[in-house]
Amino acid sequence: MRGLLYLIAVILVIAWIFGAFVTPFGGNIIHVLLVIAVIALLLGVIRRA
């Protein structure tokens, strides 16, 4: 499950970079999903510590 979360976060970062610098795609939804993924990853790291 943790590996899947990292994969989703990486895909979202790549989509954000692509959307920000190449074409206006996804609008604000990609930013919301990216923030949710980062928060989920941070919570996972905090729980393991």
Residue pairs with C-beta under 8 A, 6 or more apart in sequence:
2 44
5 37
5 40
5 41
5 44
6 41
8 37
9 34
9 37
9 38
9 40
9 41
12 30
12 33
12 34
12 37
13 34
15 25
15 26
15 30
16 30
16 31
16 34
18 25
19 25
19 26
19 30
